[in-house]
Amino acid sequence: MTVSRILAKKGRDVITTQPHRTLGEVARLLSEKGIGALIITGPGDEVLGIVSERDIVRAVARQGATALDDAVSRHMTAKVVTASENATVNSMMEQMTAGRFRHVPIVEGGRLVGLISIGDVVKSRLEEFEAEQQALKDYIATA
């Protein structure tokens, strides 16, 4: 299965913000939307960075509450691992596990077109296993 199939099921909407927004604004947005990461974009939907709950916790642990007044660009991960829609679910799982991150922006032609989380990957793999199991049961029942 490829990332494009996951995006077809879950949708392509991605919550983004700009690099000048404060960490406090980003924290509120994450909480309001019930999400774990935001993509920081520039003009033309180019990915400039990603900020996650972990990044906010680290910033506050280092600087205290004053970190919440900083621009998100000071605390975002600027070297973002991205993938294309043609990436396989297995390759996504390997990348996320090896890099110890939970969100991967999906980029085509330099533009953000979706976001995949570790939850999306796990859900996809479970659906594959269930389909395989059902196919085996059906095969055995007709054999």
Number of C-alpha atoms within 10 A of each C-alpha: 13 16 24 20 15 20 18 10 10 13 13 16 11 16 16 19 20 18 20 12 15 19 26 18 16 23 21 11 18 18 12 9 9 9 14 16 24 24 27 24 19 14 9 9 15 16 22 18 23 26 26 22 16 12 17 20 13 14 20 15 11 11 10 11 12 12 21 18 12 17 18 27 19 14 20 22 17 14 10 16 16 17 20 18 17 13 14 17 21 16 13 21 17 12 17 18 12 9 10 9 14 18 25 22 24 25 18 14 8 11 15 22 20 24 25 22 19 16 11 19 21 14 13 20 16 12 12 13 12 12 12 12 12 12 12 12 12 11 10 9 8 7 6
